């Protein structure tokens, strides 16, 4: 009996800290769909001559805002009910183990591809100084944003080796804010913050510029494009694109808003494809229509997609396998594809007049390399490294706590046994006294 109690205690403790909640396979798959659209968007961006209105897959950049909505929902679902048995450091360890191995991989791959991106559209590569190059590697590996003055590519990015890392910088920040403040707030406050941040988003999308920080956004007017530089304008864009989507996703979780419809993965995928690939809306005097479109998609459509995706726990084995595959490669392919885009950018700088066939084949070949890299990194690097880190920094602590609990259990058990012995002594003493009285 005693052994069974110990075993039960051990299993309960283990399940509290290590168990994985039921996954939302549909949401995993939708993250993969959005990641693939981002890649296709970046290929077409190479031939848009830096003009967003010329982009064919025009609104692919809104996938970033969708990721933040998804992040708000998933963080709430995964961690809100764990804080009574999880410290801040436990949370940070879990998030670093989940995110940072691929940040390192993306930065190192970017460093390897760096000189292959040389071209007229990357003016700083030819004259880069060795110490700047290696300092940038260290900063990027540690997720330290690079100031514009230290940019070694010429695009003003916070990570010169892997541009999309800027989105991870904001993801890290919102994780910290969630752990310290956001999770403690009442749902009504979350709703108010979502409303206020939606106003900031409208201010950005419609270029009202009430804070007078968006003067440098002429080419990106009536869009939410930006967030990758350490300038006042780009920081405003980045935080605006972060706050409303995250609060909206977190609010969807808090309010348990779910919509159950059949074929939800197919429907949500089509919604994402349509809205992320939709052509530029309006031009000339009606250019602000595009801002209305983008604000509406972020404020209304993306939370709706999350509600539908969270409302369906599909039993279709084919859909589950597709979603698992897309979910597995979504983060790796997103965070490692851009170095190859840099390489393509260097090629297009000198081959803009090449045939359409050459451009298509280059893009197809590059896409195959991206997919191969992503899948290889998942199986050979990301999963093994995360498992090793989890065993070392999470399971090790769990075993220590388990041993402490065993010791506490033994102390309690010994105390109980001692108490029972005392009771037996008292009963025997009372019986002896009773027998003496009877004899008398």
C-alpha positions in Angstrom: 0.0 0.0 0.0 2.8 2.4 0.9 4.6 1.7 -2.3 1.4 2.3 -4.3 1.0 5.7 -2.6 4.6 6.7 -3.4 4.2 5.6 -7.0 0.9 7.6 -7.2 2.7 10.7 -5.8 5.5 10.4 -8.3 3.2 10.0 -11.3 1.1 13.0 -10.2 4.1 15.2 -9.8 5.5 14.1 -13.2 2.3 14.7 -15.0 1.9 18.2 -13.5 5.1 19.5 -14.9 5.7 17.4 -18.1 2.4 16.5 -19.5 1.4 18.0 -22.9 -2.0 19.3 -23.2 -4.2 18.2 -26.1 -2.9 19.9 -29.2 -5.0 22.0 -31.5 -3.9 20.2 -34.7 -5.9 22.6 -36.9 -4.1 25.6 -35.5 -0.7 23.9 -36.0 -1.6 23.3 -39.6 -2.8 26.9 -40.2 0.5 28.1 -38.8 2.2 26.0 -41.5 -0.1 27.4 -44.2 0.7 30.9 -43.2 4.4 30.2 -43.2 4.3 28.8 -46.7 2.4 31.9 -47.9 5.1 34.1 -46.3 7.8 32.3 -48.4 5.8 32.6 -51.6 5.3 36.3 -50.8 9.0 36.8 -50.4 9.8 35.2 -53.7 7.4 37.6 -55.5 8.7 40.5 -53.5 12.1 40.1 -55.3 10.5 41.2 -58.5 8.3 44.0 -57.2 11.1 46.6 -57.4 10.5 47.6 -53.7 7.0 48.8 -54.4 4.3 47.0 -52.3 1.6 48.0 -54.8 3.4 46.0 -57.5 3.5 42.8 -55.4 1.5 39.9 -56.9 1.0 37.9 -53.6 0.2 41.2 -52.0 -0.7 40.8 -48.4 1.6 37.9 -47.4 3.2 40.1 -44.7 0.0 40.0 -42.7 0.9 36.4 -41.8 3.1 37.9 -39.1 0.0 39.5 -37.5 -1.7 36.1 -37.7 1.2 34.5 -35.9 0.8 37.0 -33.0 -2.9 36.2 -32.8 -2.1 32.6 -32.6 0.6 33.2 -30.0 -1.8 35.0 -27.7 -4.3 32.1 -27.9 -1.6 29.4 -27.5 0.2 31.0 -24.6 -3.0 31.4 -22.7 -4.1 27.8 -23.4 -0.7 26.3 -22.6 0.3 28.2 -19.5 -2.6 30.1 -17.8 -3.5 27.2 -15.5 0.1 26.2 -14.7 1.2 29.2 -12.7 0.4 27.6 -9.3 3.0 25.0 -10.0 5.4 26.8 -12.3 7.9 29.6 -11.6 8.8 32.5 -13.9 12.2 30.8 -14.5 10.4 27.5 -15.4 8.3 29.4 -18.0 11.3 31.2 -19.5 13.2 27.9 -19.7 10.3 26.3 -21.5 10.0 29.2 -24.0 13.7 29.4 -24.7 13.9 25.7 -25.3 11.0 26.0 -27.7 12.2 29.0 -29.6 15.9 29.6 -29.3 17.5 26.6 -31.0 16.0 27.6 -34.3 17.0 31.2 -33.8 20.6 30.0 -33.5 20.2 27.8 -36.6 18.6 30.6 -38.7 21.4 33.1 -37.7 24.2 30.6 -38.5 22.7 29.7 -41.8 22.3 33.4 -42.6 26.0 33.9 -41.8 26.9 31.1 -44.2 24.8 32.5 -47.0 25.7 36.2 -46.2 28.3 36.8 -49.0 26.1 35.0 -51.6 23.6 37.8 -51.3 26.0 40.4 -52.6 24.5 42.8 -55.1 23.6 46.3 -55.8 20.6 46.0 -53.5 22.8 44.9 -50.6 25.4 47.7 -50.6 27.1 47.0 -47.3 28.2 43.4 -48.0 31.2 44.3 -50.2 32.8 46.6 -47.6 31.9 44.7 -44.4 34.7 44.7 -41.8 35.6 41.3 -40.3 35.0 42.5 -36.7 31.6 43.8 -37.5 30.8 40.5 -39.2 31.7 38.4 -36.2 30.2 40.9 -33.7 26.9 40.7 -35.6 27.0 36.9 -35.4 27.3 37.0 -31.6 24.6 39.6 -31.3 22.2 37.7 -33.5 22.8 34.4 -31.7 21.9 36.2 -28.4 18.9 37.9 -30.0 20.4 41.4 -29.4 18.9 43.7 -32.0 21.4 45.4 -34.3 21.2 49.2 -34.5 20.8 50.7 -37.9 24.4 52.1 -37.6 25.7 48.6 -37.3 23.7 47.1 -40.2 26.1 45.1 -42.4 23.7 44.4 -45.3 22.2 47.8 -46.0 18.5 47.0 -45.3 18.4 48.4 -41.8 17.3 45.1 -40.2 17.8 44.2 -36.6 19.3 40.9 -37.8 21.5 41.3 -40.9 21.8 37.5 -41.3 18.1 36.6 -40.9 15.6 39.4 -41.3 12.5 37.6 -40.0 14.2 37.4 -36.6 12.7 40.8 -35.8 9.3 39.0 -35.3 10.9 36.7 -32.7 12.3 39.7 -30.8 8.8 40.9 -30.3 7.6 37.4 -29.5 10.2 37.2 -26.7 9.1 40.6 -25.4 5.4 39.6 -25.3 6.3 36.4 -23.6 8.0 38.4 -20.8 5.1 40.8 -20.6 2.7 37.9 -20.5 4.6 36.2 -17.6 5.0 39.4 -15.5 1.8 41.3 -16.2 -0.7 40.2 -18.8 -1.6 36.8 -17.3 -2.6 38.5 -14.0 -5.0 40.9 -15.6 -8.8 40.5 -15.5 -10.4 39.5 -18.7 -12.2 42.9 -18.9 -8.8 44.6 -18.8 -7.6 42.4 -21.5 -10.6 43.4 -23.6 -9.9 47.1 -23.0 -6.3 46.7 -24.0 -7.4 44.9 -27.1 -9.7 47.8 -28.0 -7.1 50.4 -27.3 -4.4 48.6 -29.3 -6.9 48.2 -32.2 -7.1 52.0 -32.4 -3.3 52.1 -32.7 -3.6 49.6 -35.5 -6.2 51.7 -37.3 -3.9 54.8 -36.8 -1.1 52.8 -38.5 -3.1 51.3 -41.3 -4.8 54.5 -42.3 -1.7 56.6 -41.7 -3.4 59.1 -39.3 0.0 59.4 -37.6 -1.4 61.0 -34.4 2.0 60.5 -32.7 4.0 62.1 -35.6 6.4 59.2 -36.0 5.5 57.8 -39.4 7.0 60.5 -41.7 9.4 57.9 -43.3 6.7 55.5 -44.3 5.8 57.1 -47.7 6.3 53.9 -49.7 4.5 51.8 -47.1 1.6 54.2 -46.6 -1.8 52.6 -45.9 -0.1 49.3 -45.0 1.1 47.7 -41.8 4.5 46.8 -43.4 7.5 47.3 -41.1 8.8 46.6 -37.7 12.3 45.3 -38.5 14.5 48.4 -37.6 15.4 50.2 -34.5 14.0 53.6 -35.5 11.1 55.4 -33.8 8.9 54.7 -36.7 9.7 51.1 -37.1 9.4 50.5 -33.4 5.9 52.0 -33.4 5.0 49.7 -36.3 6.4 46.7 -34.6 4.7 47.2 -31.3 1.4 48.1 -33.0 1.5 44.9 -35.0 2.3 42.9 -31.8 -0.2 44.3 -29.3 -3.6 44.1 -30.9 -3.1 40.6 -32.4 -1.7 39.2 -29.2 -4.4 40.7 -27.0 -7.1 39.5 -29.5 -5.8 35.9 -29.5 -5.5 35.9 -25.7 -9.0 37.3 -25.3 -10.3 34.5 -27.6 -8.8 32.0 -25.2 -10.0 33.8 -22.1 -13.6 34.0 -23.3 -13.4 30.4 -24.6 -14.7 31.6 -28.0 -14.9 28.7 -30.4 -16.9 28.1 -33.5 -17.4 24.5 -34.6 -18.0 23.9 -38.3 -17.2 20.9 -40.5 -14.0 20.9 -42.6 -12.6 23.7 -40.5 -9.0 23.2 -41.6 -9.9 23.4 -45.3 -12.1 26.4 -44.7 -9.6 28.3 -42.5 -6.8 27.5 -45.0 -8.8 29.0 -47.8 -9.6 32.1 -45.8 -5.9 32.6 -45.1 -4.9 32.0 -48.7 -7.6 34.4 -50.0 -6.9 37.2 -47.6 -3.1 36.9 -47.6 -2.8 36.7 -51.3 -5.4 39.3 -52.1 -4.3 42.1 -54.5 -3.6 45.6 -53.5 -6.9 47.4 -52.6 -7.3 50.9 -54.0 -4.9 53.4 -55.6 -4.5 57.1 -56.0 -7.1 59.0 -54.1 -8.5 55.7 -52.8 -5.2 54.2 -51.6 -6.5 54.3 -48.1 -8.9 51.5 -49.0 -5.9 49.2 -48.6 -5.4 50.4 -45.0 -9.1 49.7 -44.3 -8.7 46.2 -45.8 -5.6 45.3 -43.7 -7.0 46.7 -40.4 -10.2 44.7 -41.0 -8.4 41.5 -41.7 -6.2 41.8 -38.6 -9.0 43.0 -36.3 -11.8 40.7 -37.5 -10.7 37.9 -39.8 -7.7 36.5 -37.9 -9.5 36.1 -34.5 -12.4 34.5 -36.4 -10.0 32.0 -38.0 -8.6 31.2 -34.5 -12.1 30.6 -33.2 -12.9 28.2 -36.0 -9.6 26.4 -35.8 -9.9 26.0 -32.0 -13.5 24.8 -32.3 -12.7 21.6 -34.2 -10.8 18.6 -32.8 -10.7 16.6 -36.0 -10.6 12.8 -36.0 -9.7 12.7 -39.7 -6.3 10.9 -39.8 -5.3 12.5 -43.2 -6.1 16.0 -41.9 -4.2 15.3 -38.7 -1.1 14.1 -40.6 -1.2 17.1 -42.9 -1.6 19.5 -39.9 1.2 17.7 -38.0 3.6 18.0 -40.9 2.8 21.6 -41.6 3.0 22.4 -37.9 6.4 20.7 -37.5 8.0 22.6 -40.4 6.1 25.9 -39.9 8.6 27.5 -37.4 11.8 26.1 -38.9 10.9 27.0 -42.5 9.8 30.5 -41.4 12.9 31.2 -39.4 15.5 29.7 -41.9 14.1 30.6 -45.3 15.3 34.2 -45.6 19.0 33.6 -46.1 18.1 31.9 -49.3 15.9 34.9 -50.2 19.0 37.1 -49.7 20.9 34.8 -52.1 18.0 35.1 -54.6 18.1 38.9 -54.1 21.8 39.0 -55.1 21.0 37.0 -58.2 18.1 39.2 -59.3 20.3 42.3 -58.9 22.3 41.1 -61.9 19.7 39.0 -63.8 16.6 41.1 -63.7 16.3 40.7 -67.5 16.7 36.9 -67.5 13.9 34.8 -68.9 10.8 34.0 -66.9 11.7 30.4 -67.1 15.1 31.1 -65.4 13.3 33.0 -62.6 10.7 30.3 -62.1 13.3 27.5 -61.9 15.4 29.5 -59.5 12.4 30.0 -57.2 11.4 26.4 -57.4 14.9 25.1 -56.7 15.2 27.6 -53.8 11.9 26.5 -52.4 12.9 22.8 -52.5 16.2 23.7 -50.6 14.1 25.6 -48.0 11.8 22.7 -47.4 14.7 20.2 -47.2 16.5 22.5 -44.8 13.5 22.9 -42.6 12.6 19.2 -42.5 16.2 18.2 -41.9 16.6 20.7 -39.1 13.3 19.5 -37.4 14.4 15.9 -37.4 18.2 16.1 -36.9 18.6 19.3 -34.9 15.5 20.9 -33.4 13.8 17.9 -31.8 17.0 16.2 -30.4 18.3 19.5 -29.1 15.0 20.5 -27.4 14.7 17.0 -25.9 18.2 17.2 -24.5 17.6 20.7 -23.1 14.2 19.6 -21.6 15.8 16.5 -20.0 18.6 18.6 -18.6 16.8 21.7 -17.3 13.2 20.5 -16.8 13.2 16.8 -16.1 16.2 17.1 -13.9 14.4 19.5 -11.7 11.3 17.3 -11.7 13.3 14.4 -10.4 14.8 16.4 -7.7 11.3 17.6 -6.6 10.1 14.0 -6.9 12.8 12.8 -4.5 11.9 15.7 -2.1 8.3 14.6 -2.2 9.3 11.1 -1.4 11.2 12.2 1.6 8.3 14.3 2.8 6.0 11.4 2.2 8.2 9.1 4.3 8.3 11.7 7.1 4.6 12.0 7.1 4.1 8.3 7.0 6.6 7.8 9.9 4.7 10.5 11.9 1.4 8.7 11.2 2.9 5.3 12.3 4.3 7.0 15.4 0.9 8.4 16.2 -0.7 5.0 15.8 1.9 3.5 18.2 1.1 6.2 20.7 -2.6 5.5 20.4 -2.0 1.7 20.9 0.0 2.6 24.1 -2.8 4.7 25.4 -5.4 2.0 24.7 -3.3 -0.6 26.5 -2.8 1.6 29.4 -6.6 2.3 29.7 -7.3 -1.5 29.4 -4.8 -2.2 32.3 -6.4 0.4 34.5 -9.9 -1.0 33.7 -8.7 -4.5 34.6 -7.3 -3.2 37.9 -10.6 -1.6 38.8 -12.5 -4.8 38.0 -10.2 -6.8 40.1 -10.7 -4.5 43.0 
